[in-house]
Amino acid sequence: MMEVIQEHIYDIKSESMYWRIYFTQISLIPLTNEEYHEVSAKIDKILEDLEARRKFMGTGN
C-alpha cells in the first residue's frame, strides 16, 4: 500500500508555487538493507527524470 500526500506551497521569497510530495510505502514484506537501497535509488531516479522533464517543458507545476 502506498500513501501519497501533496501540499501546494507558496514560496514568499521566490513568489512562486510548488508541490511538496511525500511518498509512504507500507509493505507486508520486510526488505533487506540492500533491497531498501535498490528501491530508494530507483525512486530517486524516477523523481530526477520527472524534474528534468518539467524543467525542459518550462512549466512551474
Predicted model as a PDB file, atoms N, CA, C, CB and O in Angstrom, pLDDT in the B-factor column:
MODEL        1                                                                  
ATOM      1  N   MET A   1       0.846  -1.168   0.000  1.00 71.00           N  
ATOM      2  CA  MET A   1       0.000   0.000   0.000  1.00 71.00           C  
ATOM      3  C   MET A   1       0.899   1.242   0.000  1.00 71.00           C  
ATOM      4  CB  MET A   1      -0.967  -0.008   1.224  1.00 71.00           C  
ATOM      5  O   MET A   1       1.887   1.310   0.731  1.00 71.00           O  
ATOM      6  N   MET A   2       0.534   2.219  -0.835  1.00 73.00           N  
ATOM      7  CA  MET A   2       1.305   3.454  -0.871  1.00 73.00           C  
ATOM      8  C   MET A   2       0.388   4.630  -0.569  1.00 73.00           C  
ATOM      9  CB  MET A   2       1.996   3.635  -2.244  1.00 73.00           C  
ATOM     10  O   MET A   2      -0.728   4.717  -1.083  1.00 73.00           O  
ATOM     11  N   GLU A   3       0.866   5.512   0.254  1.00 81.00           N  
ATOM     12  CA  GLU A   3       0.148   6.741   0.565  1.00 81.00           C  
ATOM     13  C   GLU A   3       0.946   7.906  -0.003  1.00 81.00           C  
ATOM     14  CB  GLU A   3      -0.074   6.901   2.108  1.00 81.00           C  
ATOM     15  O   GLU A   3       2.156   8.003   0.199  1.00 81.00           O  
ATOM     16  N   VAL A   4       0.257   8.783  -0.712  1.00 82.00           N  
ATOM     17  CA  VAL A   4       0.902   9.964  -1.302  1.00 82.00           C  
ATOM     18  C   VAL A   4       0.213  11.196  -0.746  1.00 82.00           C  
ATOM     19  CB  VAL A   4       0.835   9.941  -2.875  1.00 82.00           C  
ATOM     20  O   VAL A   4      -1.011  11.320  -0.797  1.00 82.00           O  
ATOM     21  N   ILE A   5       1.022  12.107  -0.214  1.00 85.00           N  
ATOM     22  CA  ILE A   5       0.497  13.364   0.315  1.00 85.00           C  
ATOM     23  C   ILE A   5       1.088  14.488  -0.515  1.00 85.00           C  
ATOM     24  CB  ILE A   5       0.835  13.543   1.841  1.00 85.00           C  
ATOM     25  O   ILE A   5       2.303  14.565  -0.696  1.00 85.00           O  
ATOM     26  N   GLN A   6       0.220  15.366  -1.023  1.00 87.00           N  
ATOM     27  CA  GLN A   6       0.671  16.502  -1.817  1.00 87.00           C  
ATOM     28  C   GLN A   6       0.253  17.794  -1.128  1.00 87.00           C  
ATOM     29  CB  GLN A   6       0.099  16.436  -3.256  1.00 87.00           C  
ATOM     30  O   GLN A   6      -0.886  17.943  -0.687  1.00 87.00           O  
ATOM     31  N   GLU A   7       1.198  18.723  -1.046  1.00 89.00           N  
ATOM     32  CA  GLU A   7       0.906  20.048  -0.493  1.00 89.00           C  
ATOM     33  C   GLU A   7       1.261  21.085  -1.544  1.00 89.00           C  
ATOM     34  CB  GLU A   7       1.694  20.304   0.841  1.00 89.00           C  
ATOM     35  O   GLU A   7       2.349  21.042  -2.118  1.00 89.00           O  
ATOM     36  N   HIS A   8       0.360  22.007  -1.798  1.00 89.00           N  
ATOM     37  CA  HIS A   8       0.641  23.110  -2.705  1.00 89.00           C  
ATOM     38  C   HIS A   8       1.177  24.259  -1.853  1.00 89.00           C  
ATOM     39  CB  HIS A   8      -0.644  23.538  -3.524  1.00 89.00           C  
ATOM     40  O   HIS A   8       0.460  24.794  -1.008  1.00 89.00           O  
ATOM     41  N   ILE A   9       2.417  24.633  -2.071  1.00 88.00           N  
ATOM     42  CA  ILE A   9       3.130  25.570  -1.214  1.00 88.00           C  
ATOM     43  C   ILE A   9       3.424  26.868  -1.973  1.00 88.00           C  
ATOM     44  CB  ILE A   9       4.439  24.939  -0.695  1.00 88.00           C  
ATOM     45  O   ILE A   9       3.797  26.839  -3.146  1.00 88.00           O  
ATOM     46  N   TYR A  10       3.256  27.982  -1.304  1.00 89.00           N  
ATOM     47  CA  TYR A  10       3.644  29.279  -1.864  1.00 89.00           C  
ATOM     48  C   TYR A  10       4.945  29.721  -1.204  1.00 89.00           C  
ATOM     49  CB  TYR A  10       2.518  30.351  -1.657  1.00 89.00           C  
ATOM     50  O   TYR A  10       5.024  29.830   0.020  1.00 89.00           O  
ATOM     51  N   ASP A  11       5.960  29.974  -2.021  1.00 86.00           N  
ATOM     52  CA  ASP A  11       7.258  30.428  -1.522  1.00 86.00           C  
ATOM     53  C   ASP A  11       7.303  31.955  -1.619  1.00 86.00           C  
ATOM     54  CB  ASP A  11       8.440  29.773  -2.330  1.00 86.00           C  
ATOM     55  O   ASP A  11       7.329  32.511  -2.717  1.00 86.00           O  
ATOM     56  N   ILE A  12       7.313  32.619  -0.483  1.00 89.00           N  
ATOM     57  CA  ILE A  12       7.279  34.082  -0.439  1.00 89.00           C  
ATOM     58  C   ILE A  12       8.530  34.684  -1.095  1.00 89.00           C  
ATOM     59  CB  ILE A  12       7.158  34.568   1.018  1.00 89.00           C  
ATOM     60  O   ILE A  12       8.432  35.679  -1.813  1.00 89.00           O  
ATOM     61  N   LYS A  13       9.694  34.090  -0.854  1.00 88.00           N  
ATOM     62  CA  LYS A  13      10.941  34.647  -1.381  1.00 88.00           C  
ATOM     63  C   LYS A  13      10.969  34.670  -2.907  1.00 88.00           C  
ATOM     64  CB  LYS A  13      12.124  33.850  -0.862  1.00 88.00           C  
ATOM     65  O   LYS A  13      11.354  35.670  -3.514  1.00 88.00           O  
ATOM     66  N   SER A  14      10.558  33.562  -3.523  1.00 87.00           N  
ATOM     67  CA  SER A  14      10.597  33.498  -4.990  1.00 87.00           C  
ATOM     68  C   SER A  14       9.263  33.872  -5.622  1.00 87.00           C  
ATOM     69  CB  SER A  14      10.997  32.105  -5.440  1.00 87.00           C  
ATOM     70  O   SER A  14       9.150  33.961  -6.845  1.00 87.00           O  
ATOM     71  N   GLU A  15       8.251  34.090  -4.781  1.00 87.00           N  
ATOM     72  CA  GLU A  15       6.905  34.420  -5.233  1.00 87.00           C  
ATOM     73  C   GLU A  15       6.395  33.401  -6.253  1.00 87.00           C  
ATOM     74  CB  GLU A  15       6.882  35.825  -5.836  1.00 87.00           C  
ATOM     75  O   GLU A  15       5.851  33.761  -7.297  1.00 87.00           O  
ATOM     76  N   SER A  16       6.582  32.124  -5.924  1.00 88.00           N  
ATOM     77  CA  SER A  16       6.127  31.062  -6.823  1.00 88.00           C  
ATOM     78  C   SER A  16       5.482  29.938  -6.025  1.00 88.00           C  
ATOM     79  CB  SER A  16       7.301  30.517  -7.664  1.00 88.00           C  
ATOM     80  O   SER A  16       5.677  29.803  -4.817  1.00 88.00           O  
ATOM     81  N   MET A  17       4.713  29.144  -6.742  1.00 87.00           N  
ATOM     82  CA  MET A  17       4.038  27.997  -6.131  1.00 87.00           C  
ATOM     83  C   MET A  17       4.775  26.722  -6.527  1.00 87.00           C  
ATOM     84  CB  MET A  17       2.539  27.929  -6.565  1.00 87.00           C  
ATOM     85  O   MET A  17       5.347  26.643  -7.613  1.00 87.00           O  
ATOM     86  N   TYR A  18       4.760  25.737  -5.655  1.00 84.00           N  
ATOM     87  CA  TYR A  18       5.323  24.435  -5.984  1.00 84.00           C  
ATOM     88  C   TYR A  18       4.607  23.370  -5.178  1.00 84.00           C  
ATOM     89  CB  TYR A  18       6.845  24.398  -5.715  1.00 84.00           C  
ATOM     90  O   TYR A  18       3.925  23.660  -4.195  1.00 84.00           O  
ATOM     91  N   TRP A  19       4.775  22.139  -5.611  1.00 81.00           N  
ATOM     92  CA  TRP A  19       4.181  20.996  -4.903  1.00 81.00           C  
ATOM     93  C   TRP A  19       5.237  20.330  -4.045  1.00 81.00           C  
ATOM     94  CB  TRP A  19       3.569  19.973  -5.898  1.00 81.00           C  
ATOM     95  O   TRP A  19       6.361  20.108  -4.494  1.00 81.00           O  
ATOM     96  N   ARG A  20       4.884  20.014  -2.824  1.00 84.00           N  
ATOM     97  CA  ARG A  20       5.711  19.183  -1.958  1.00 84.00           C  
ATOM     98  C   ARG A  20       4.982  17.843  -1.876  1.00 84.00           C  
ATOM     99  CB  ARG A  20       5.940  19.843  -0.512  1.00 84.00           C  
ATOM    100  O   ARG A  20       3.811  17.787  -1.500  1.00 84.00           O  
ATOM    101  N   ILE A  21       5.678  16.772  -2.229  1.00 83.00           N  
ATOM    102  CA  ILE A  21       5.042  15.454  -2.301  1.00 83.00           C  
ATOM    103  C   ILE A  21       5.783  14.489  -1.382  1.00 83.00           C  
ATOM    104  CB  ILE A  21       5.027  14.917  -3.767  1.00 83.00           C  
ATOM    105  O   ILE A  21       7.011  14.397  -1.407  1.00 83.00           O  
ATOM    106  N   TYR A  22       5.018  13.782  -0.582  1.00 83.00           N  
ATOM    107  CA  TYR A  22       5.556  12.759   0.312  1.00 83.00           C  
ATOM    108  C   TYR A  22       5.025  11.402  -0.129  1.00 83.00           C  
ATOM    109  CB  TYR A  22       5.180  13.050   1.801  1.00 83.00           C  
ATOM    110  O   TYR A  22       3.833  11.262  -0.405  1.00 83.00           O  
ATOM    111  N   PHE A  23       5.898  10.403  -0.196  1.00 78.00           N  
ATOM    112  CA  PHE A  23       5.501   9.038  -0.502  1.00 78.00           C  
ATOM    113  C   PHE A  23       5.763   8.180   0.719  1.00 78.00           C  
ATOM    114  CB  PHE A  23       6.258   8.491  -1.741  1.00 78.00           C  
ATOM    115  O   PHE A  23       6.850   8.209   1.294  1.00 78.00           O  
ATOM    116  N   THR A  24       4.766   7.426   1.102  1.00 81.00           N  
ATOM    117  CA  THR A  24       4.943   6.483   2.201  1.00 81.00           C  
ATOM    118  C   THR A  24       4.541   5.102   1.697  1.00 81.00           C  
ATOM    119  CB  THR A  24       4.100   6.899   3.460  1.00 81.00           C  
ATOM    120  O   THR A  24       3.396   4.892   1.298  1.00 81.00           O  
ATOM    121  N   GLN A  25       5.467   4.176   1.715  1.00 75.00           N  
ATOM    122  CA  GLN A  25       5.195   2.826   1.246  1.00 75.00           C  
ATOM    123  C   GLN A  25       5.109   1.904   2.452  1.00 75.00           C  
ATOM    124  CB  GLN A  25       6.288   2.343   0.250  1.00 75.00           C  
ATOM    125  O   GLN A  25       6.019   1.853   3.280  1.00 75.00           O  
ATOM    126  N   ILE A  26       4.007   1.180   2.537  1.00 75.00           N  
ATOM    127  CA  ILE A  26       3.829   0.210   3.612  1.00 75.00           C  
ATOM    128  C   ILE A  26       3.825  -1.161   2.974  1.00 75.00           C  
ATOM    129  CB  ILE A  26       2.510   0.470   4.428  1.00 75.00           C  
ATOM    130  O   ILE A  26       2.965  -1.471   2.149  1.00 75.00           O  
ATOM    131  N   SER A  27       4.767  -1.964   3.349  1.00 76.00           N  
ATOM    132  CA  SER A  27       4.926  -3.277   2.736  1.00 76.00           C  
ATOM    133  C   SER A  27       4.732  -4.371   3.778  1.00 76.00           C  
ATOM    134  CB  SER A  27       6.310  -3.403   2.075  1.00 76.00           C  
ATOM    135  O   SER A  27       5.166  -4.251   4.924  1.00 76.00           O  
ATOM    136  N   LEU A  28       4.075  -5.430   3.353  1.00 79.00           N  
ATOM    137  CA  LEU A  28       3.917  -6.589   4.224  1.00 79.00           C  
ATOM    138  C   LEU A  28       5.149  -7.477   4.162  1.00 79.00           C  
ATOM    139  CB  LEU A  28       2.669  -7.387   3.838  1.00 79.00           C  
ATOM    140  O   LEU A  28       5.297  -8.407   4.956  1.00 79.00           O  
ATOM    141  N   ILE A  29       6.035  -7.182   3.211  1.00 82.00           N  
ATOM    142  CA  ILE A  29       7.251  -7.970   3.036  1.00 82.00           C  
ATOM    143  C   ILE A  29       8.433  -7.146   3.530  1.00 82.00           C  
ATOM    144  CB  ILE A  29       7.445  -8.392   1.542  1.00 82.00           C  
ATOM    145  O   ILE A  29       8.697  -6.075   2.985  1.00 82.00           O  
ATOM    146  N   PRO A  30       9.142  -7.609   4.535  1.00 85.00           N  
ATOM    147  CA  PRO A  30      10.301  -6.853   5.008  1.00 85.00           C  
ATOM    148  C   PRO A  30      11.414  -6.857   3.955  1.00 85.00           C  
ATOM    149  CB  PRO A  30      10.820  -7.439   6.340  1.00 85.00           C  
ATOM    150  O   PRO A  30      11.655  -7.869   3.297  1.00 85.00           O  
ATOM    151  N   LEU A  31      12.080  -5.725   3.808  1.00 85.00           N  
ATOM    152  CA  LEU A  31      13.173  -5.602   2.861  1.00 85.00           C  
ATOM    153  C   LEU A  31      14.511  -5.692   3.583  1.00 85.00           C  
ATOM    154  CB  LEU A  31      13.068  -4.286   2.086  1.00 85.00           C  
ATOM    155  O   LEU A  31      14.656  -5.245   4.721  1.00 85.00           O  
ATOM    156  N   THR A  32      15.479  -6.275   2.897  1.00 91.00           N  
ATOM    157  CA  THR A  32      16.835  -6.246   3.424  1.00 91.00           C  
ATOM    158  C   THR A  32      17.384  -4.838   3.205  1.00 91.00           C  
ATOM    159  CB  THR A  32      17.744  -7.332   2.738  1.00 91.00           C  
ATOM    160  O   THR A  32      16.798  -4.054   2.459  1.00 91.00           O  
ATOM    161  N   ASN A  33      18.474  -4.523   3.832  1.00 92.00           N  
ATOM    162  CA  ASN A  33      19.108  -3.223   3.668  1.00 92.00           C  
ATOM    163  C   ASN A  33      19.467  -2.984   2.202  1.00 92.00           C  
ATOM    164  CB  ASN A  33      20.361  -3.121   4.550  1.00 92.00           C  
ATOM    165  O   ASN A  33      19.280  -1.883   1.684  1.00 92.00           O  
ATOM    166  N   GLU A  34      19.982  -4.013   1.542  1.00 94.00           N  
ATOM    167  CA  GLU A  34      20.350  -3.915   0.129  1.00 94.00           C  
ATOM    168  C   GLU A  34      19.109  -3.646  -0.741  1.00 94.00           C  
ATOM    169  CB  GLU A  34      21.058  -5.213  -0.332  1.00 94.00           C  
ATOM    170  O   GLU A  34      19.153  -2.800  -1.634  1.00 94.00           O  
ATOM    171  N   GLU A  35      18.021  -4.354  -0.486  1.00 91.00           N  
ATOM    172  CA  GLU A  35      16.779  -4.155  -1.246  1.00 91.00           C  
ATOM    173  C   GLU A  35      16.226  -2.753  -1.034  1.00 91.00           C  
ATOM    174  CB  GLU A  35      15.728  -5.200  -0.843  1.00 91.00           C  
ATOM    175  O   GLU A  35      15.759  -2.109  -1.974  1.00 91.00           O  
ATOM    176  N   TYR A  36      16.281  -2.288   0.205  1.00 87.00           N  
ATOM    177  CA  TYR A  36      15.800  -0.941   0.511  1.00 87.00           C  
ATOM    178  C   TYR A  36      16.558   0.103  -0.304  1.00 87.00           C  
ATOM    179  CB  TYR A  36      15.943  -0.647   2.012  1.00 87.00           C  
ATOM    180  O   TYR A  36      15.947   0.996  -0.892  1.00 87.00           O  
ATOM    181  N   HIS A  37      17.886  -0.005  -0.342  1.00 92.00           N  
ATOM    182  CA  HIS A  37      18.699   0.967  -1.073  1.00 92.00           C  
ATOM    183  C   HIS A  37      18.464   0.866  -2.582  1.00 92.00           C  
ATOM    184  CB  HIS A  37      20.185   0.759  -0.757  1.00 92.00           C  
ATOM    185  O   HIS A  37      18.505   1.875  -3.286  1.00 92.00           O  
ATOM    186  N   GLU A  38      18.221  -0.337  -3.074  1.00 93.00           N  
ATOM    187  CA  GLU A  38      17.921  -0.518  -4.500  1.00 93.00           C  
ATOM    188  C   GLU A  38      16.609   0.186  -4.864  1.00 93.00           C  
ATOM    189  CB  GLU A  38      17.838  -2.028  -4.853  1.00 93.00           C  
ATOM    190  O   GLU A  38      16.536   0.892  -5.869  1.00 93.00           O  
ATOM    191  N   VAL A  39      15.593  -0.008  -4.056  1.00 86.00           N  
ATOM    192  CA  VAL A  39      14.296   0.639  -4.303  1.00 86.00           C  
ATOM    193  C   VAL A  39      14.422   2.147  -4.168  1.00 86.00           C  
ATOM    194  CB  VAL A  39      13.222   0.108  -3.329  1.00 86.00           C  
ATOM    195  O   VAL A  39      13.890   2.887  -4.996  1.00 86.00           O  
ATOM    196  N   SER A  40      15.105   2.607  -3.156  1.00 87.00           N  
ATOM    197  CA  SER A  40      15.293   4.036  -2.933  1.00 87.00           C  
ATOM    198  C   SER A  40      15.999   4.688  -4.115  1.00 87.00           C  
ATOM    199  CB  SER A  40      16.088   4.274  -1.651  1.00 87.00           C  
ATOM    200  O   SER A  40      15.616   5.781  -4.534  1.00 87.00           O  
ATOM    201  N   ALA A  41      17.019   4.037  -4.658  1.00 93.00           N  
ATOM    202  CA  ALA A  41      17.759   4.575  -5.798  1.00 93.00           C  
ATOM    203  C   ALA A  41      16.854   4.665  -7.030  1.00 93.00           C  
ATOM    204  CB  ALA A  41      18.993   3.699  -6.103  1.00 93.00           C  
ATOM    205  O   ALA A  41      16.937   5.631  -7.788  1.00 93.00           O  
ATOM    206  N   LYS A  42      16.003   3.676  -7.228  1.00 92.00           N  
ATOM    207  CA  LYS A  42      15.092   3.699  -8.376  1.00 92.00           C  
ATOM    208  C   LYS A  42      14.078   4.833  -8.249  1.00 92.00           C  
ATOM    209  CB  LYS A  42      14.363   2.353  -8.509  1.00 92.00           C  
ATOM    210  O   LYS A  42      13.779   5.514  -9.230  1.00 92.00           O  
ATOM    211  N   ILE A  43      13.554   5.036  -7.052  1.00 87.00           N  
ATOM    212  CA  ILE A  43      12.603   6.132  -6.835  1.00 87.00           C  
ATOM    213  C   ILE A  43      13.291   7.479  -7.052  1.00 87.00           C  
ATOM    214  CB  ILE A  43      11.999   6.060  -5.408  1.00 87.00           C  
ATOM    215  O   ILE A  43      12.713   8.373  -7.669  1.00 87.00           O  
ATOM    216  N   ASP A  44      14.513   7.632  -6.553  1.00 90.00           N  
ATOM    217  CA  ASP A  44      15.267   8.875  -6.764  1.00 90.00           C  
ATOM    218  C   ASP A  44      15.464   9.150  -8.251  1.00 90.00           C  
ATOM    219  CB  ASP A  44      16.632   8.804  -6.058  1.00 90.00           C  
ATOM    220  O   ASP A  44      15.337  10.291  -8.693  1.00 90.00           O  
ATOM    221  N   LYS A  45      15.773   8.108  -9.026  1.00 93.00           N  
ATOM    222  CA  LYS A  45      15.979   8.252 -10.467  1.00 93.00           C  
ATOM    223  C   LYS A  45      14.686   8.690 -11.156  1.00 93.00           C  
ATOM    224  CB  LYS A  45      16.485   6.927 -11.073  1.00 93.00           C  
ATOM    225  O   LYS A  45      14.721   9.561 -12.025  1.00 93.00           O  
ATOM    226  N   ILE A  46      13.557   8.110 -10.787  1.00 90.00           N  
ATOM    227  CA  ILE A  46      12.268   8.486 -11.363  1.00 90.00           C  
ATOM    228  C   ILE A  46      11.974   9.955 -11.070  1.00 90.00           C  
ATOM    229  CB  ILE A  46      11.137   7.586 -10.809  1.00 90.00           C  
ATOM    230  O   ILE A  46      11.545  10.690 -11.959  1.00 90.00           O  
ATOM    231  N   LEU A  47      12.198  10.383  -9.840  1.00 86.00           N  
ATOM    232  CA  LEU A  47      11.942  11.777  -9.471  1.00 86.00           C  
ATOM    233  C   LEU A  47      12.884  12.735 -10.213  1.00 86.00           C  
ATOM    234  CB  LEU A  47      12.097  11.959  -7.951  1.00 86.00           C  
ATOM    235  O   LEU A  47      12.462  13.817 -10.620  1.00 86.00           O  
ATOM    236  N   GLU A  48      14.135  12.355 -10.392  1.00 91.00           N  
ATOM    237  CA  GLU A  48      15.076  13.188 -11.155  1.00 91.00           C  
ATOM    238  C   GLU A  48      14.617  13.322 -12.601  1.00 91.00           C  
ATOM    239  CB  GLU A  48      16.501  12.591 -11.103  1.00 91.00           C  
ATOM    240  O   GLU A  48      14.685  14.410 -13.173  1.00 91.00           O  
ATOM    241  N   ASP A  49      14.146  12.216 -13.203  1.00 91.00           N  
ATOM    242  CA  ASP A  49      13.658  12.247 -14.579  1.00 91.00           C  
ATOM    243  C   ASP A  49      12.433  13.151 -14.703  1.00 91.00           C  
ATOM    244  CB  ASP A  49      13.319  10.829 -15.060  1.00 91.00           C  
ATOM    245  O   ASP A  49      12.315  13.911 -15.664  1.00 91.00           O  
ATOM    246  N   LEU A  50      11.532  13.071 -13.740  1.00 86.00           N  
ATOM    247  CA  LEU A  50      10.346  13.928 -13.761  1.00 86.00           C  
ATOM    248  C   LEU A  50      10.734  15.399 -13.657  1.00 86.00           C  
ATOM    249  CB  LEU A  50       9.393  13.551 -12.618  1.00 86.00           C  
ATOM    250  O   LEU A  50      10.194  16.239 -14.377  1.00 86.00           O  
ATOM    251  N   GLU A  51      11.653  15.705 -12.776  1.00 85.00           N  
ATOM    252  CA  GLU A  51      12.092  17.095 -12.600  1.00 85.00           C  
ATOM    253  C   GLU A  51      12.780  17.614 -13.865  1.00 85.00           C  
ATOM    254  CB  GLU A  51      13.047  17.210 -11.392  1.00 85.00           C  
ATOM    255  O   GLU A  51      12.569  18.762 -14.256  1.00 85.00           O  
ATOM    256  N   ALA A  52      13.591  16.787 -14.497  1.00 88.00           N  
ATOM    257  CA  ALA A  52      14.275  17.192 -15.731  1.00 88.00           C  
ATOM    258  C   ALA A  52      13.268  17.462 -16.843  1.00 88.00           C  
ATOM    259  CB  ALA A  52      15.276  16.109 -16.175  1.00 88.00           C  
ATOM    260  O   ALA A  52      13.422  18.427 -17.592  1.00 88.00           O  
ATOM    261  N   ARG A  53      12.242  16.624 -16.960  1.00 86.00           N  
ATOM    262  CA  ARG A  53      11.216  16.850 -17.982  1.00 86.00           C  
ATOM    263  C   ARG A  53      10.448  18.129 -17.700  1.00 86.00           C  
ATOM    264  CB  ARG A  53      10.249  15.661 -18.052  1.00 86.00           C  
ATOM    265  O   ARG A  53      10.124  18.880 -18.619  1.00 86.00           O  
ATOM    266  N   ARG A  54      10.157  18.377 -16.430  1.00 79.00           N  
ATOM    267  CA  ARG A  54       9.411  19.585 -16.065  1.00 79.00           C  
ATOM    268  C   ARG A  54      10.217  20.833 -16.408  1.00 79.00           C  
ATOM    269  CB  ARG A  54       9.058  19.574 -14.564  1.00 79.00           C  
ATOM    270  O   ARG A  54       9.664  21.793 -16.944  1.00 79.00           O  
ATOM    271  N   LYS A  55      11.503  20.833 -16.109  1.00 77.00           N  
ATOM    272  CA  LYS A  55      12.347  21.981 -16.425  1.00 77.00           C  
ATOM    273  C   LYS A  55      12.445  22.160 -17.940  1.00 77.00           C  
ATOM    274  CB  LYS A  55      13.755  21.810 -15.808  1.00 77.00           C  
ATOM    275  O   LYS A  55      12.451  23.286 -18.437  1.00 77.00           O  
ATOM    276  N   PHE A  56      12.521  21.042 -18.675  1.00 71.00           N  
ATOM    277  CA  PHE A  56      12.611  21.106 -20.125  1.00 71.00           C  
ATOM    278  C   PHE A  56      11.324  21.701 -20.713  1.00 71.00           C  
ATOM    279  CB  PHE A  56      12.875  19.702 -20.710  1.00 71.00           C  
ATOM    280  O   PHE A  56      11.383  22.486 -21.660  1.00 71.00           O  
ATOM    281  N   MET A  57      10.183  21.337 -20.165  1.00 65.00           N  
ATOM    282  CA  MET A  57       8.907  21.836 -20.658  1.00 65.00           C  
ATOM    283  C   MET A  57       8.680  23.291 -20.243  1.00 65.00           C  
ATOM    284  CB  MET A  57       7.766  20.959 -20.148  1.00 65.00           C  
ATOM    285  O   MET A  57       7.866  23.995 -20.841  1.00 65.00           O  
ATOM    286  N   GLY A  58       9.405  23.735 -19.215  1.00 60.00           N  
ATOM    287  CA  GLY A  58       9.311  25.121 -18.790  1.00 60.00           C  
ATOM    288  C   GLY A  58       8.057  25.442 -18.004  1.00 60.00           C  
ATOM    289  O   GLY A  58       7.591  26.582 -18.012  1.00 60.00           O  
ATOM    290  N   THR A  59       7.497  24.432 -17.315  1.00 52.00           N  
ATOM    291  CA  THR A  59       6.306  24.692 -16.507  1.00 52.00           C  
ATOM    292  C   THR A  59       6.696  24.819 -15.064  1.00 52.00           C  
ATOM    293  CB  THR A  59       5.260  23.586 -16.680  1.00 52.00           C  
ATOM    294  O   THR A  59       7.759  24.350 -14.655  1.00 52.00           O  
ATOM    295  N   GLY A  60       5.841  25.453 -14.286  1.00 53.00           N  
ATOM    296  CA  GLY A  60       6.078  25.584 -12.849  1.00 53.00           C  
ATOM    297  C   GLY A  60       5.233  24.638 -12.040  1.00 53.00           C  
ATOM    298  O   GLY A  60       5.136  24.785 -10.821  1.00 53.00           O  
ATOM    299  N   ASN A  61       4.616  23.666 -12.689  1.00 51.00           N  
ATOM    300  CA  ASN A  61       3.736  22.710 -11.967  1.00 51.00           C  
ATOM    301  C   ASN A  61       4.516  21.554 -11.440  1.00 51.00           C  
ATOM    302  CB  ASN A  61       2.622  22.192 -12.870  1.00 51.00           C  
ATOM    303  O   ASN A  61       3.948  20.660 -10.813  1.00 51.00           O  
TER     304      ASN A  61                                                      
ENDMDL                                                                          
END                                                                             
